[in-house]
Amino acid sequence: MRDRPLLPTAPGFWRSPLRGPWFTSVLGLVLLVGITVLFVTGLLSYAAYNPGLSPVNDTTPGKGLLGFYLFPWPTGPVWLYRFTQGLHVTLGITLVPVLLAKLWSVVPRLFTLPPARSLAHALERVSLLLLVGGGLFEFTTGVLNVQLDYVFPGSFYPLHFYGAWVFFAAFVAHAVLKAPAAVRTVRRRRRGEAREESDLVAPRPDPPTVSRRGALALVGGGSLLLFLTTVGQSLGGPFRRTALLAPHGGPDPAGGPNGFQINKTAAYAGIDPAETGQDAWRLVVTGRTGTVRLDRAQLLRMPQHSSSLPIACVEGWSTADQWWRGVRLRDLAALVGYDGDPPDLFVESLQRHGAFRRAALRANQVADGRSLLALYVNGEELSPDHGHPARIIVPAAPGVLNTKWVARLTFGDL
């Protein structure tokens, strides 16, 4: 048996026969496409929160130039956020085996001596460290947010946002340096040109137990398994039963009209049933002409409208379309002096615990005839966990902006 060097900096320490330019290049090209899609859909998710509209929505303060791309989030198609965020989360989880295999394939380069042979080599090494560290950080925080409602120290939003920019900057630099060579390597292999001269190739490899194609098939099978056990939380219907790794996957949590997914229960939010009773609860609406207080009976005497809309959350889960009924937000704006185009809206909840007790909506969201202060869902009064006595429902908005247990609406420029 040949002696293995004790230090990972020695060339003979790494002996896997799988490592090589072709194996690494195939994984890298998959990540080139996948991570680009992740970055774009992540930025779209941030824009959907309307962070430039109001400080209560801006959970990443001080973003400065990094917010250059922000734009008013549209209200159509109604499944827009359900699609973009479902794609972001499902693809991120699906790429985990590819990322780990890619990191494994290049790990010898992290121990290469000397650390820098020139200024250009030093910059490449720094970009590699940022790439590896940033990739592990982004995927780890993202998975924790999806699976465990986030347990990482610090706020998820600024950490994930700034981490994404650092990681993607390193990723772009690495792609510019390596992508052309990766494409050439894959093309040579397809033409049958066997050239495996690289520092990744073990000088004294161990006997192979699986081919490189077999290893890629194993990585692809792992990604397929994660995809099949995650995507159902976004597709809905019978596919929810396949979402075994998704916290909001599986069958609907209960039967009846209110039997669909819940992110925050009334108990968790600290809702006192005495505050939501018919005799106690009043909706306070403030705008250009003053303040109006409405009880539930008065709201029911206003014109009632219906919308068929899903709820989609940043964790990637979503519901099927639910049939909501209530008062249009633009009709409530008209009560306080906005007969024409309604302005932005500031929404406050009775919620005591958890984030997004307050939220802001853009004028285009208020003006959409499908945006409601919902009083009913699927023909029945809202349950306490779904926001009784009234909640916001807006097409294509992240779930946290569909505020439950609404207490006050303030119309005006925010």
Secondary structure, 3 states (H helix, E strand, C coil): CCCCCCCCCCHHHCCCCCCCHHHHHHHHHHHHHHHHHHHHHHHHHHHHCCCCCCCCCCCCCCCHHHHCCCCCCCCCCCCHHHHHHHHHHHHHHHCHHHHHHHHHHHHHHHHCCCCCCCHHHHHHHHHHHHHHHHHHHHHHHHHHHHHHCCCCCCCHHHHHHHHHHHHHHHHHHHHHHHHHHHHHHHHHHHCCCCCCCCCCCCCCCCCCCCCHHHHHHHHHHHHHHHHHCCCHHHHCHHHHHHCCCCCCCCCCCCCCCCCCCCCCCHHHHCCCHHHCCCCCCCEEEEECCEEEEECHHHHHHCCCEEEEECCECCCCCECCCEEEEEEEHHHHHHHCCCCCCCCCEEEEECCCCCCCCEEEECHHHHHCCCCEEEEEECCEECCHHHCCCCEEECCCCEHHHCCCCEEEEEECCC
